[in-house]
Amino acid sequence: MTDQRAKTLPIAVDLDKTLILSDTLIEAVVSVFLRNPLNLLLACLALFAGRPAFTRAVFARRHIDIAALPVREKLIEHLQVERTKGREIILVTATTQSVADSVAARFDGLFSSAFDTNDDINLKGAHKARFLQAHYPEGSVYAGDSAADLKVWRHAAGAILAGAS
């Protein structure tokens, strides 16, 4: 694939520690604990059903203030420029749809779609790579931050490193 072609492909953006500087699940866990530690214990029971179930249980007990989360300003500026050029920008996250939708709403008009983890697929690592390949067979550029994103970058047409070394 030519570099020119990669410049027109959709940009898929991870949420935690990529678009925002923190982790939404950790923010929610701390919030639940501070408000009512028993609720956190109850949410932990959902771990028996897997991480996606735990994430849903935590967010069902406490919503976080999306507007207060610190963001990676330079990445957002880059994405806004690319959006004005007509590129599709999508949010692909391992958190819940309600959080993904709230983040997309915070950046009014930046994201054309927001995809979340569901009962079947935890959108992280290899699962996220397969998801993107299935939904964007022509390819995509991926913005991420961690070792888990290496599996996504292997299959991406391009990479954006957000705070990663």
Solvent accessible surface area in square Angstrom, and as a share of the most:
residue,aa,sasa,rsa
1,M,143,0.64
2,T,91,0.53
3,D,116,0.60
4,Q,127,0.56
5,R,95,0.35
6,A,17,0.14
7,K,123,0.52
8,T,82,0.48
9,L,4,0.02
10,P,19,0.12
11,I,0,0.00
12,A,0,0.00
13,V,0,0.00
14,D,17,0.09
15,L,0,0.00
16,D,29,0.15
17,K,96,0.41
18,T,0,0.00
19,L,0,0.00
20,I,1,0.00
21,L,87,0.43
22,S,22,0.14
23,D,24,0.12
24,T,0,0.00
25,L,18,0.09
26,I,101,0.51
27,E,64,0.29
28,A,0,0.00
29,V,36,0.21
30,V,75,0.43
31,S,24,0.16
32,V,3,0.02
33,F,102,0.42
34,L,134,0.67
35,R,167,0.61
36,N,57,0.29
37,P,74,0.47
38,L,107,0.53
39,N,46,0.24
40,L,29,0.14
41,L,110,0.55
42,L,75,0.37
43,A,0,0.00
44,C,47,0.28
45,L,105,0.52
46,A,24,0.19
47,L,92,0.46
48,F,185,0.77
49,A,82,0.63
50,G,28,0.27
51,R,113,0.41
52,P,25,0.16
53,A,15,0.11
54,F,23,0.09
55,T,6,0.03
56,R,97,0.36
57,A,15,0.12
58,V,0,0.00
59,F,6,0.02
60,A,80,0.62
61,R,86,0.31
62,R,76,0.28
63,H,132,0.59
64,I,27,0.14
65,D,93,0.48
66,I,19,0.10
67,A,74,0.58
68,A,74,0.57
69,L,9,0.05
70,P,67,0.42
71,V,19,0.11
72,R,55,0.20
73,E,105,0.47
74,K,165,0.70
75,L,11,0.05
76,I,9,0.05
77,E,96,0.43
78,H,76,0.34
79,L,0,0.00
80,Q,86,0.38
81,V,78,0.45
82,E,15,0.07
83,R,80,0.29
84,T,118,0.69
85,K,141,0.60
86,G,66,0.64
87,R,22,0.08
88,E,59,0.26
89,I,0,0.00
90,I,0,0.00
91,L,0,0.00
92,V,0,0.00
93,T,1,0.01
94,A,31,0.24
95,T,4,0.03
96,T,14,0.08
97,Q,64,0.29
98,S,61,0.40
99,V,7,0.04
100,A,0,0.00
101,D,70,0.36
102,S,48,0.31
103,V,1,0.00
104,A,21,0.16
105,A,72,0.55
106,R,82,0.30
107,F,24,0.10
108,D,135,0.70
109,G,53,0.51
110,L,7,0.03
111,F,18,0.08
112,S,57,0.37
113,S,37,0.24
114,A,19,0.14
115,F,50,0.21
116,D,29,0.15
117,T,9,0.05
118,N,71,0.36
119,D,111,0.58
120,D,127,0.66
121,I,61,0.31
122,N,34,0.18
123,L,3,0.01
124,K,94,0.40
125,G,8,0.07
126,A,37,0.28
127,H,81,0.36
128,K,5,0.02
129,A,4,0.03
130,R,133,0.49
131,F,29,0.12
132,L,9,0.04
133,Q,82,0.36
134,A,78,0.60
135,H,94,0.42
136,Y,33,0.12
137,P,110,0.69
138,E,118,0.53
139,G,18,0.17
140,S,7,0.05
141,V,12,0.07
142,Y,0,0.00
143,A,0,0.00
144,G,0,0.00
145,D,26,0.13
146,S,48,0.31
147,A,78,0.61
148,A,33,0.25
149,D,6,0.03
150,L,92,0.46
151,K,101,0.43
152,V,3,0.02
153,W,38,0.13
154,R,172,0.63
155,H,106,0.47
156,A,25,0.19
157,A,38,0.29
158,G,22,0.21
159,A,59,0.46
160,I,35,0.18
161,L,105,0.52
162,A,4,0.03
163,G,66,0.63
164,A,32,0.25
165,S,155,1.00
